[in-house]
Amino acid sequence: DVVLTQSPLSLPVTLGQPASISCRSSQSLVHINGNTYFIWFQQRPGQSPRRLFYRVSNRDSGVPDRFSGSGSGTDFTLKISRVEAEDVGVYYCMQTTHWPPTFGQGTKVEIK
Amino acid sequence: EVQLVESGGGLVQPGGSLKLSCAASGFTFSGSAMHWVRQASGKGLEWVGQVRDKPNNYATAYAASVNGRFTVSRDDSKNTAYLQMNSLKSEDTAVYYCTPWGGDFIDAFNIWGQGTMVTVSS
């Protein structure tokens, strides 16, 4: 199975400051069809997961533009340009290029 | 409005069985594969299994941790997916979510229900 390794696992941030989460894959996530099926989720406390980005950088409806997704191959990054209080929660990466689908361990974002 | 409502969770003894349901509305249920994902308390997300749509012969697939014990199925006439869980173990204790892939949606897992809690304990 593809292993996704997120870092850091805990990310204390100051309101208004930027934040960045890395997700590295044990193998390339480029599908034979040329697409990269890589997803970022946000899970706020007590809530279900919410998809933020699909295919690396395609922002889902309603996701603020302070969030951005980037990367290719085996290295991917989620950035928040200016952290707001509502951004507190756990962020997961996921791949669906290879079977079975796998998730990263999660990165907990909290306010300092 | 697109909605997924999971139900059927509860307390069950080790070795017991439980059947979860996922009622869908607001989208073309028959056109999507339906997946189950679980999350133990304070832990990460784990893919459990899937049932594909009719054109794909309702094919199923499972995580190694549940293969042979869990069965995913669907009833398109009721817009409902199911997760039959047998031979339950304490490590199956988790919130179980259903989520669609494909069909009306781009790629996977952009819609989630509220989840249903399963506790396996004596």
Interface residues (C-beta under 8 A of the other chain):
Chain A: Y37 I39 F41 S48 P49 R50 R51 Y54 R55 N58 D60 Y92 M94 T96 W99 P100 P101 T102 F103 G104 Q105 G106
Chain B: H35 V37 G44 L45 E46 W47 A61 A63 Y97 W101 I106 D107 A108 F109 N110 W112 G113 Q114 G115
